[in-house]
Amino acid sequence: MNRITIGFFWIFISAIIFYSCIPDRMPSAPTEIERPGFALLELGESNLNFALNHQIKMYFNEPMDLNSFPANVVVESVSGKIEGAFSYGESDTIVIFTPITNYKPAEYYTVSLKGGVRDKHGNSMISPNEEDVPVTSWFFTSGEYSNSGFPFSFIRDKSNRNKIYRVGELNVFLDSLILPGSIDYQTSALEVEPNSDKLFIVNLKLTDGQVTIVDPNTFTVVNQLPVGLGPTNIEFSSQKGYVTNSSAKSFSVIDLNSLTTESTFIFPDAFRPKDVSFSSLKNKLYFYNTTNSELKVVNANDFNDSHLISSGLSTKPTDIEISKNGRYIYILGTNSSIISVFDVETETSVILDFGFQYLTDGIMGTNFYYVAYYRGTGGDDIGGVLKIDINTNTIVGHLEWGYQVDQLKLTGAEELLYAVTPIDSTVQVIETKTMNKITSTKVNGNLKYLAITNNNY
């Protein structure tokens, strides 16, 4: 190797050594410190009738770290927390929650997204020094209330006295029906007969009253039956319907198979019945009247064995409901906080007073009794619905609002509670496990009574 070549070689090696020893003067790439922004929590088209395996999508403004989500996303109901798997959607700015096990049917779930979720650079939505106020939403899962359709609810208009409204799909006003015949009557009660699901409408008239029977699916009149003067309410046994005729001091018996009025029984002591319950346990009818707090007990076999007994109230009753086993009758006092629990076996009463005045209406479920109350005092309107455990006679749920409830009804599987609130002409829908109001519908009328089908359509 000649000297020139050797010289260049050592110069090249020296240069490499020299430059490798020079510190790196070029700045490093900056660390991304922007906190991710939350854009949207997507539940789907509706948070009602939520599928039991439905995914939840969360949208952000930059790529997110999936590992930060399990500790910061909570989906839970009264039954507990649902664990989920997390994955990316169409891009890594969309995170999808997929339940590992199905949600429970007909339950109210809350979704909470905490500020600790991080982007791919390790930045959380909020700093450790900030208060973490989670982003929240909710959904109500599908249940028997939504199998093969939805129940119908029917509401009477107290201004247009022979007009009935129909609501379906939980919260959608569908149509209305004008009852045929004379216009000299008004509706005093609506009830759905449990076995046939037909709607029975009790009509007050200037002459003897009538009961209009409506097919719920077609919303057409099936029959109109004569009853006594001044009918006010109707109750059912497995084969019969019993209509209280207050003005006539009587009750009429309807044969549910032939849909005919079978007979009318006049009380010989001029007892004026207002409402009635039937006990399958005792095969007896229990009437309350319009003048005092006494109950009239009548044998349903022949209607001849009857006697009066105290209801346990000191005021006139305003509503009567019976437990599903036919053992206990719950009676509300007029303008009162008192509930009398009447035992048909012993014909004695236990008094409940939870301090909620004034009790307006009740509806009986298998394990729970629901009672509406309302008190308007100096512009401070206080109302709500109580959920009472009939095994312990204690309050186990409570929804408070400013509404006066005219009437309460339960869906067939007792998953939903419907309430008519005349002040704003709405029907409110409440889920029964936690007493959360989930939806409502506006009906353009002056609302009064309410009935719910047992089946779905």
C-alpha positions in Angstrom: 0.0 0.0 0.0 1.5 3.4 -1.0 1.9 6.2 1.5 -0.9 8.3 -0.1 -3.5 5.6 0.3 -2.4 4.9 3.8 -2.7 8.6 4.7 -6.2 8.9 3.4 -7.2 5.8 5.3 -6.0 7.2 8.6 -7.7 10.5 7.9 -11.1 8.7 7.2 -10.8 6.6 10.4 -9.9 9.7 12.5 -13.0 11.6 11.1 -15.3 8.7 12.1 -13.9 8.7 15.6 -14.0 12.4 15.9 -17.7 12.8 14.8 -18.8 9.9 16.8 -17.5 11.7 19.9 -19.4 14.9 19.2 -22.6 15.2 21.4 -25.9 14.9 19.5 -27.0 18.5 19.1 -30.3 17.7 17.2 -33.4 18.1 19.4 -35.5 14.9 20.1 -39.1 14.6 19.0 -41.4 16.4 21.5 -43.5 14.3 23.9 -47.2 14.6 23.1 -48.9 16.0 26.2 -52.4 16.9 25.0 -55.1 15.1 27.0 -57.6 13.1 24.9 -61.0 14.5 24.5 -64.2 12.4 24.8 -66.6 13.0 21.9 -69.5 10.5 22.2 -70.9 7.5 24.1 -73.0 5.6 21.6 -75.6 3.1 22.8 -77.5 2.6 19.5 -80.8 3.8 18.2 -82.4 3.7 21.6 -81.4 3.1 25.2 -84.8 1.4 25.7 -85.3 -2.3 24.9 -81.5 -2.7 24.8 -80.3 -6.1 23.5 -78.8 -8.4 26.2 -75.4 -8.6 24.4 -75.4 -5.1 22.9 -72.0 -3.4 22.5 -71.3 0.2 23.7 -69.1 2.5 21.6 -66.9 5.3 22.9 -65.5 7.9 20.6 -62.4 10.0 21.2 -60.4 12.6 19.4 -57.1 10.7 19.3 -55.9 7.1 19.5 -56.5 5.4 22.9 -54.7 2.8 25.0 -57.1 -0.2 25.5 -55.2 -1.3 28.6 -56.5 1.8 30.5 -60.2 1.0 30.0 -61.0 -2.0 32.2 -60.3 0.0 35.4 -62.1 3.1 34.1 -65.4 1.9 32.5 -68.2 0.6 34.8 -71.4 -0.9 33.5 -73.7 -2.0 36.3 -77.3 -2.5 37.4 -78.9 -3.5 40.7 -77.7 -7.0 40.0 -74.1 -5.9 39.9 -71.3 -5.0 37.5 -71.0 -6.5 34.0 -67.4 -7.3 33.0 -66.5 -6.5 29.4 -63.8 -6.9 26.7 -62.4 -3.8 25.0 -61.5 -3.5 21.3 -61.0 -0.9 18.7 -63.8 0.1 16.3 -63.2 1.4 12.8 -60.1 3.2 14.1 -58.1 3.3 17.3 -60.0 6.5 18.3 -63.1 4.3 18.8 -63.2 1.9 21.7 -65.9 -0.8 21.9 -67.2 -2.4 25.1 -68.5 -6.0 24.6 -70.2 -7.7 27.6 -68.5 -11.0 28.5 -71.8 -12.3 29.9 -75.3 -11.1 28.9 -77.0 -8.2 30.7 -79.9 -9.2 32.9 -83.3 -8.8 31.3 -85.5 -5.8 32.1 -82.9 -4.0 34.2 -81.7 -0.4 34.3 -78.0 -0.2 33.7 -75.7 2.8 34.2 -72.6 3.4 32.1 -69.7 5.4 33.7 -66.5 6.4 31.8 -63.9 7.7 34.2 -61.2 10.3 33.5 -58.4 7.8 34.0 -58.6 6.4 30.4 -55.4 7.2 28.5 -54.4 7.9 25.0 -51.5 6.0 23.3 -49.0 8.6 24.7 -50.0 7.9 28.3 -52.1 11.0 28.8 -55.3 10.6 30.8 -58.5 12.6 30.1 -58.0 14.5 33.4 -55.0 15.2 35.6 -54.5 13.4 38.9 -55.3 16.8 40.6 -58.7 17.2 39.0 -62.0 15.9 40.4 -63.0 12.9 38.4 -66.6 13.4 37.3 -67.4 10.4 35.1 -69.3 10.7 31.8 -72.5 8.7 32.4 -75.4 7.3 30.5 -78.0 4.5 31.0 -80.0 1.9 29.2 -82.9 -0.4 29.9 -82.5 -4.0 28.7 -85.2 -6.0 26.8 -87.5 -8.2 28.8 -90.9 -9.7 28.7 -92.3 -6.2 28.2 -90.8 -6.3 24.7 -91.2 -9.9 23.5 -93.1 -10.0 20.2 -94.2 -6.5 20.5 -95.2 -4.2 23.4 -98.2 -3.9 25.7 -100.9 -1.4 24.9 -101.9 1.2 27.4 -105.4 2.8 27.3 -106.2 6.2 28.7 -109.6 7.9 29.2 -110.2 11.5 28.3 -112.2 13.2 31.0 -113.1 16.2 28.9 -114.2 14.2 25.8 -116.1 11.9 28.0 -116.4 8.9 25.6 -113.0 9.1 24.1 -110.2 6.5 24.8 -106.6 6.8 23.7 -104.2 4.0 22.9 -100.4 4.1 23.4 -98.0 1.4 22.3 -94.3 0.6 21.8 -93.7 1.8 25.4 -94.1 5.5 24.6 -95.8 6.1 21.3 -99.3 7.6 20.9 -101.1 5.4 18.4 -104.7 6.4 18.0 -108.0 7.1 19.8 -111.5 5.6 19.8 -114.9 7.3 20.2 -117.2 4.9 22.0 -120.4 4.4 20.0 -123.9 5.2 21.2 -125.4 8.0 23.3 -123.1 10.9 24.3 -124.8 11.3 27.7 -122.2 9.1 29.4 -118.6 9.3 30.6 -116.0 6.7 31.4 -115.6 5.9 35.1 -113.2 3.0 35.0 -110.9 1.1 32.6 -109.7 -2.5 33.3 -108.1 -5.2 31.2 -109.6 -8.7 31.9 -106.6 -10.9 32.7 -107.6 -14.0 30.8 -108.9 -12.6 27.5 -106.9 -9.3 27.6 -110.0 -7.5 26.5 -110.5 -3.9 27.6 -113.7 -3.4 29.8 -114.8 0.3 30.0 -117.3 1.2 32.6 -119.7 4.0 31.3 -121.7 6.3 33.6 -125.0 7.4 32.0 -128.0 9.5 32.9 -130.0 6.2 32.8 -128.6 2.8 33.6 -125.0 2.4 32.8 -123.2 0.1 30.5 -119.9 -1.7 30.0 -118.2 -1.4 26.7 -115.8 -4.3 25.7 -113.0 -3.5 23.3 -110.6 -5.8 21.4 -107.2 -4.4 22.3 -105.5 -5.4 19.0 -108.0 -4.0 16.6 -109.2 -1.3 19.0 -112.8 -2.0 18.0 -115.9 -2.5 20.2 -116.9 -6.1 20.7 -120.0 -5.6 22.8 -121.8 -3.2 25.1 -123.6 -4.6 28.1 -126.3 -3.0 30.4 -125.5 -2.7 34.1 -127.1 -0.7 36.9 -127.4 3.1 37.5 -124.1 4.9 38.3 -121.5 2.2 37.7 -118.1 3.2 39.1 -115.7 0.2 38.9 -115.2 -3.4 37.7 -113.3 -6.4 39.2 -112.8 -9.9 37.8 -112.7 -13.5 39.0 -111.7 -16.3 36.6 -115.2 -16.5 35.1 -117.1 -13.4 36.1 -116.9 -9.6 36.0 -118.4 -7.6 38.9 -119.5 -4.0 38.3 -120.3 -1.7 41.3 -123.4 0.4 40.6 -123.2 3.2 43.2 -126.4 5.1 42.4 -128.4 1.9 42.1 -127.0 0.5 45.4 -126.2 -2.7 43.5 -123.6 -4.7 41.6 -123.9 -6.4 38.2 -122.4 -9.7 37.3 -121.0 -10.3 33.8 -120.4 -13.7 32.3 -116.9 -13.5 30.8 -117.5 -16.5 28.4 -120.7 -15.2 26.8 -120.0 -11.5 27.4 -123.5 -11.0 28.7 -124.9 -9.4 31.9 -125.9 -12.3 34.0 -127.7 -10.6 36.9 -127.8 -7.5 39.1 -127.8 -7.9 42.9 -129.4 -5.0 44.9 -128.2 -4.5 48.4 -131.2 -4.7 50.7 -129.5 -2.4 53.3 -129.0 0.4 50.7 -125.2 -0.1 50.7 -123.7 2.2 48.0 -120.7 0.3 46.5 -117.8 2.3 45.1 -115.2 -0.3 44.3 -114.6 -4.1 44.9 -111.9 -6.7 45.2 -112.4 -10.5 44.7 -110.5 -13.0 46.9 -109.9 -16.3 45.1 -108.8 -17.7 48.5 -112.2 -17.1 50.1 -114.4 -16.8 47.0 -115.7 -13.6 48.4 -116.2 -10.0 47.2 -115.1 -7.1 49.3 -116.8 -3.8 48.6 -116.2 -0.3 50.0 -118.8 2.4 49.9 -119.2 6.1 49.3 -120.5 7.1 52.8 -118.2 5.5 55.5 -115.2 3.3 56.1 -117.1 -0.1 56.3 -116.5 -3.0 54.0 -119.3 -5.2 52.7 -118.3 -8.9 52.5 -120.3 -11.0 50.0 -120.1 -14.7 49.2 -119.5 -14.9 45.5 -121.3 -18.3 45.2 -124.9 -17.0 45.7 -124.4 -13.3 46.9 -126.8 -14.0 49.8 -124.3 -14.5 52.6 -123.1 -10.9 53.3 -122.0 -8.8 56.3 -120.4 -5.5 57.2 -117.0 -5.2 58.8 -114.6 -2.3 59.6 -112.0 -1.6 57.0 -109.6 -0.4 59.6 -109.7 3.2 58.3 -111.0 6.2 60.0 -111.8 7.9 56.7 -113.6 6.7 53.6 -111.5 4.5 51.3 -110.2 5.8 48.0 -108.7 2.6 46.5 -108.7 -1.2 47.1 -106.3 -3.8 45.9 -105.8 -7.5 46.8 -102.7 -9.6 47.0 -102.2 -12.2 44.3 -102.8 -15.0 46.7 -106.2 -13.5 47.7 -105.1 -13.2 51.4 -104.5 -9.4 52.0 -106.5 -6.4 50.9 -104.7 -3.1 50.9 -107.1 -0.1 51.3 -106.1 3.6 51.0 -107.7 6.3 53.1 -109.1 9.4 51.4 -106.8 12.5 51.8 -104.7 10.4 54.2 -101.4 8.7 54.7 -103.0 5.6 56.1 -103.0 2.2 54.4 -105.1 -0.6 56.0 -104.0 -4.1 55.3 -107.1 -6.3 55.8 -106.6 -10.1 56.4 -109.5 -12.0 54.8 -108.7 -15.0 56.9 -109.1 -13.3 60.3 -111.0 -10.2 59.1 -108.7 -8.0 61.0 -106.6 -5.1 59.9 -103.0 -3.8 60.3 -102.5 -0.1 59.8 -99.5 1.3 57.9 -98.5 4.9 58.0 -95.4 6.0 56.2 -96.2 9.7 56.4 -96.7 10.3 52.7 -99.8 12.3 52.2 -102.0 12.2 50.3 -102.2 8.6 48.9 -104.1 8.6 45.6 -103.9 5.2 44.0 -102.3 1.8 44.3 -101.6 -1.3 42.2 -100.7 -4.8 43.4 -97.9 -7.0 42.1 -96.8 -10.5 43.1 -94.3 -9.3 45.7 -94.7 -5.5 45.8 -97.5 -3.0 46.2 -97.0 0.4 44.5 -98.7 3.5 45.9 -98.9 7.0 44.4 -99.1 10.1 46.7 -99.3 13.8 46.1 -99.4 16.9 48.2 -99.6 20.4 46.7 -98.8 23.0 49.4 -98.2 26.6 48.6 -96.7 25.9 45.2 -94.4 23.2 46.6 -95.8 20.2 44.8 -94.5 16.9 46.2 -95.5 13.7 44.7 -94.2 10.3 43.9 -94.6 6.5 44.0 -93.7 4.1 46.9 -92.7 0.5 46.4 -93.8 -1.6 49.4 -92.7 -5.2 50.0 -95.9 -7.1 50.9 -94.0 -9.7 52.9 -92.6 -7.2 55.3 -94.9 -4.2 54.6 -91.8 -1.9 54.4 -90.8 0.6 51.8 -88.1 -0.8 49.5 -88.2 1.7 46.7 -89.2 5.3 46.2 -89.5 7.7 43.2 -90.2 11.3 44.1 -91.3 13.9 41.6 -93.6 16.9 41.3 -96.4 15.0 39.5 -99.9 14.1 40.7 -100.6 10.6 39.6 -104.2 9.7 38.7 -103.7 6.0 38.3 -101.0 3.3 38.3 -100.8 0.1 36.3 -98.3 -2.8 35.9 -97.3 -4.6 32.8 -98.0 -8.4 32.7 -94.5 -9.4 33.8 -94.4 -6.5 36.4 -91.2 -5.1 34.8 -92.8 -1.7 34.1 -95.1 0.6 36.0 -97.2 3.1 34.1 -98.5 6.3 35.7 -101.0 8.8 34.3 -100.1 12.4 35.2 -103.0 14.7 34.2 -101.2 18.0 34.9 -99.0 17.6 31.8 -101.1 15.0 29.8 -98.4 12.4 29.9 -98.1 8.7 30.6 -94.9 8.1 32.6 -93.1 4.7 32.4 -91.1 3.5 35.4 -89.0 0.4 35.7 -89.9 -1.4 38.9 -86.6 -2.8 40.2 -85.0 0.5 41.0 -87.9 2.9 40.4 -86.2 4.9 37.7 -88.4 6.8 35.2 -87.2 5.6 31.8 -89.6 7.3 29.3 -92.9 9.0 28.8 -95.4 9.9 26.1 -97.5 13.0 25.5 -101.2 12.4 24.8 -103.1 15.4 23.6 -106.1 15.1 25.9 -107.3 15.6 29.4 -106.1 12.3 30.9 -107.8 10.3 33.6 -108.0 6.5 34.0 -105.5 3.9 32.7 -105.4 0.3 31.7 -102.5 -2.0 30.5 -102.8 -5.2 28.5 -101.1 -8.3 29.8 -100.0 -9.4 26.4 -97.8 -7.7 23.7 -99.0 -6.6 20.3 
